[in-house]
Amino acid sequence: MTAKADTMQEYFARWEGDLERAKTLLADQKYYLEGWLVLSCHIGAFASLRFPTLRDNEGYKSVVLQYSGMKDFYEQIDLLFFLQWPRSDFSSNGDFLKLKNHTDLAKKIKAAFGDENTIRNRQRYVSQHDFLGAVSQNPLPGFDQGNLQQYLPLFSNAELLYRYVRCRAVHALLFPFVTRVHLADGGIRYDDNHAITGSVLYKTALGILIKLRSECVSMSKWPWEL
């Protein structure tokens, strides 16, 4: 190995050690939420290293989709969030409002996959292909498929990871994907309530690190030089 390659290996070994320490936080209920925070911040750091010229939201989602090895999972649409969006914190968000005919699309989704209770307990996450297929079988009058394809990713796991973990957890200490359960003995247990769990977050961060290290070492470039 060259001196630069040796330095890179040491550099990424330190990152790996940091992720392992975050993993120990997840294993301890007292520090479970801290584990979420640390892992999300690490993903944000990887995004800044790899995509220094992109805006925070673009870099964060890009590094997750391109480097985690979990692209299929993160591109999946959360049907429950899609149906509940008008009641969510993002009901008046300008990006989401660009999607046309949400009310009519929601009816199509319920007809294809079931109501909120059914979706919650049976098939909450589907590929964008399956979502588009369900809507396109009996298209709405004047259906704008291009608009749906453009804005459907706003309801994906990648988008929810950014908005509810990167932003809500890190910036406001809110954890919508974790339920706090008060135990009879006075203790607290944290239960994940979404497909994005603490262990998934760790797997995501580790996958990014592994691929990023491989590219950097093989090309003898730092992340910001790729």
C-alpha positions in Angstrom: 0.0 0.0 0.0 1.0 3.6 -0.6 1.3 6.0 2.3 -1.9 7.6 1.3 -3.7 4.3 1.3 -2.4 3.5 4.8 -3.6 6.9 6.0 -7.0 6.3 4.4 -7.4 3.0 6.1 -6.6 4.5 9.5 -9.0 7.4 8.8 -11.9 5.0 8.0 -11.0 2.7 10.9 -11.6 5.6 13.2 -15.0 6.2 11.6 -15.8 2.5 12.1 -14.9 2.7 15.7 -17.3 5.6 16.1 -20.1 3.6 14.6 -19.4 0.6 16.9 -19.7 3.0 19.9 -23.0 4.2 18.5 -24.1 0.6 18.3 -23.4 0.1 22.0 -25.6 3.1 22.7 -28.5 1.4 20.8 -28.0 -1.7 22.9 -28.6 0.2 26.2 -32.2 1.4 26.6 -30.9 4.4 28.6 -29.0 5.7 25.6 -31.1 4.3 22.8 -32.2 7.8 21.5 -28.6 9.0 21.7 -27.7 6.1 19.5 -30.2 7.4 16.9 -28.7 10.9 17.1 -25.1 9.8 16.7 -25.9 7.5 13.7 -27.9 10.2 12.0 -25.2 12.7 12.5 -22.6 10.2 11.1 -24.7 9.8 8.0 -24.9 13.5 7.6 -21.1 13.7 8.0 -20.6 11.1 5.3 -22.9 13.1 3.0 -21.0 16.3 3.6 -17.7 14.5 2.9 -18.9 12.8 -0.3 -21.1 15.5 -1.7 -19.7 18.8 -0.3 -21.3 20.9 -3.0 -24.9 19.6 -2.5 -27.5 21.1 -0.2 -27.9 19.2 3.1 -31.1 17.4 2.0 -29.8 16.4 -1.4 -26.5 15.2 0.0 -28.1 13.2 2.8 -30.5 11.3 0.5 -27.9 10.8 -2.2 -25.4 9.2 0.1 -28.1 6.9 1.6 -29.4 5.9 -1.8 -26.0 5.5 -3.5 -23.8 4.1 -0.8 -25.8 2.3 1.9 -26.5 -0.8 -0.3 -30.2 -0.4 0.7 -31.5 1.5 -2.3 -34.5 -0.7 -2.8 -35.6 -0.3 0.8 -35.1 3.5 0.9 -36.9 4.0 -2.4 -40.0 2.2 -1.0 -43.1 4.3 -0.5 -44.7 4.5 3.0 -48.3 4.1 2.1 -49.5 5.0 5.6 -47.6 8.3 5.4 -49.0 8.9 2.0 -52.6 8.5 3.2 -51.9 10.5 6.4 -49.9 13.3 4.8 -52.8 15.8 5.0 -52.8 15.3 8.8 -49.0 15.4 9.1 -46.6 18.2 9.9 -45.9 18.5 6.2 -49.5 19.1 5.1 -48.7 22.7 4.0 -45.1 22.1 2.9 -44.5 23.6 -0.5 -42.6 20.6 -1.9 -45.5 18.2 -1.0 -48.1 20.6 -2.3 -46.6 20.2 -5.8 -48.1 16.7 -6.0 -51.4 17.0 -7.9 -54.7 15.2 -7.0 -53.6 13.7 -3.7 -57.2 13.1 -2.5 -58.0 11.1 -5.6 -54.7 9.3 -5.6 -55.4 8.3 -1.9 -58.7 6.7 -3.0 -56.8 4.7 -5.6 -54.3 3.5 -3.0 -57.0 2.5 -0.5 -58.8 0.5 -3.3 -55.6 -1.3 -4.2 -54.0 -1.8 -0.8 -56.7 -1.2 1.9 -57.5 1.5 4.4 -55.1 2.9 7.0 -55.6 0.1 9.5 -55.2 -2.6 6.8 -52.1 -1.0 5.5 -50.6 -0.5 9.0 -50.9 -4.2 9.7 -50.3 -5.8 6.3 -48.5 -4.0 3.5 -47.3 -0.6 4.6 -44.2 -0.2 2.3 -44.3 -0.8 -1.5 -42.0 -0.1 -4.4 -42.6 3.0 -6.5 -43.3 0.6 -9.4 -46.1 -1.1 -7.5 -47.5 2.3 -6.4 -47.6 3.7 -9.9 -49.0 0.4 -11.2 -51.9 0.5 -8.8 -52.7 4.1 -9.8 -52.3 3.5 -13.5 -54.7 0.6 -13.8 -57.7 2.9 -13.8 -56.2 6.3 -14.3 -57.9 9.5 -13.2 -59.3 11.8 -15.8 -56.4 14.1 -16.8 -54.0 12.0 -14.7 -50.5 13.6 -14.8 -48.2 10.6 -14.4 -45.1 12.7 -14.8 -46.1 14.8 -11.8 -46.7 11.7 -9.7 -43.4 10.2 -10.7 -41.6 13.4 -9.9 -43.1 13.9 -6.4 -43.8 10.4 -5.3 -40.3 10.1 -3.8 -41.4 12.7 -1.2 -43.2 9.8 0.4 -40.3 7.4 0.4 -38.3 6.0 3.3 -35.3 8.1 2.1 -37.3 11.3 2.4 -38.8 10.2 5.8 -35.3 9.4 7.0 -34.2 12.9 6.2 -37.2 14.8 7.5 -38.0 12.7 10.6 -34.6 11.6 11.6 -32.0 14.0 10.2 -34.2 17.0 10.9 -36.7 16.2 13.7 -34.4 14.1 15.8 -31.2 16.0 15.4 -32.6 19.5 15.4 -35.6 19.2 17.7 -34.9 16.0 19.7 -38.1 14.5 18.5 -38.3 10.9 17.6 -41.5 10.0 15.7 -40.2 6.6 14.7 -39.6 5.5 18.4 -42.4 5.0 20.9 -41.5 5.7 24.6 -43.1 3.0 26.8 -43.3 3.6 30.5 -42.9 0.4 32.5 -44.6 -0.6 35.7 -41.3 -0.5 37.6 -40.8 3.1 36.6 -38.4 2.3 33.8 -38.7 3.2 30.1 -38.5 1.1 27.0 -38.1 2.4 23.5 -40.0 0.5 20.8 -39.5 1.2 17.1 -42.7 1.9 15.2 -41.4 2.3 11.6 -39.4 0.2 9.2 -36.5 2.6 9.8 -35.4 1.3 13.2 -32.2 1.8 15.2 -30.6 -1.3 13.8 -31.6 -0.3 10.3 -30.0 3.1 10.9 -26.8 1.4 12.0 -26.8 -0.9 9.0 -27.3 2.1 6.8 -24.4 4.1 8.3 -22.1 1.0 8.2 -23.0 0.3 4.6 -22.2 3.8 3.6 -18.8 3.7 5.4 -17.9 0.3 3.8 -18.6 1.4 0.2 -17.1 4.9 0.7 -13.9 3.4 2.1 -13.7 0.9 -0.7 -14.0 3.6 -3.4 -11.6 5.9 -1.7 -8.9 3.3 -1.2 -9.3 1.7 -4.7 -9.2 5.1 -6.4 -6.7 6.7 -4.0 -9.0 9.7 -3.5 -10.6 11.2 -0.4 -14.4 11.3 -0.3 -14.6 14.9 -1.5 -12.3 14.1 -4.4 -14.5 11.3 -5.8 
